[in-house]
Amino acid sequence: MRDLVPRLSVFPELATWSVHIRWASLKLPLGDADRLCPELEPLLLPYGEVA
């Protein structure tokens, strides 16, 4: 995630991104969601495989 932070507008200050990501609810702008989905999708596994 750290490598993606500079490309995401949801984190306006790079120095505080790790604090913001700990918030229970973080609304992503559509552009950020479009950037994150292809990065995260290969990491997703069905619940039954990890539970």
C-alpha positions in Angstrom: 0.0 0.0 0.0 2.8 2.4 0.9 4.0 2.4 -2.7 0.6 3.4 -4.0 0.1 6.3 -1.5 1.8 9.0 -3.6 -0.6 8.2 -6.5 -3.8 8.4 -4.4 -5.6 11.7 -3.8 -7.3 10.4 -0.7 -4.1 11.0 1.2 -3.3 14.7 0.8 -0.2 14.6 3.0 2.2 11.8 2.5 3.5 12.1 6.1 0.1 11.2 7.6 -1.2 8.5 5.3 -0.8 5.7 7.8 -2.9 7.5 10.3 -5.7 8.1 7.8 -5.8 4.5 6.6 -6.5 3.3 10.2 -9.9 5.2 10.2 -12.8 2.8 10.2 -14.3 4.4 7.2 -12.2 6.0 4.4 -14.1 7.2 1.4 -12.1 6.8 -1.7 -12.4 9.1 -4.7 -13.4 7.2 -7.8 -10.0 7.7 -9.4 -8.3 6.2 -6.3 -10.6 3.2 -6.4 -9.7 2.7 -10.1 -6.0 2.7 -9.2 -6.4 0.4 -6.2 -8.6 -2.4 -7.7 -6.1 -3.7 -10.2 -3.3 -3.6 -7.6 -5.4 -5.5 -4.9 -7.3 -7.9 -7.1 -4.4 -10.4 -7.5 -4.1 -10.6 -3.7 -7.7 -11.5 -3.1 -8.6 -15.1 -2.1 -12.0 -16.7 -1.4 -12.9 -16.5 2.3 -12.9 -20.2 2.6 -9.3 -20.4 1.6 -8.0 -18.1 4.3 -10.4 -18.7 7.2 
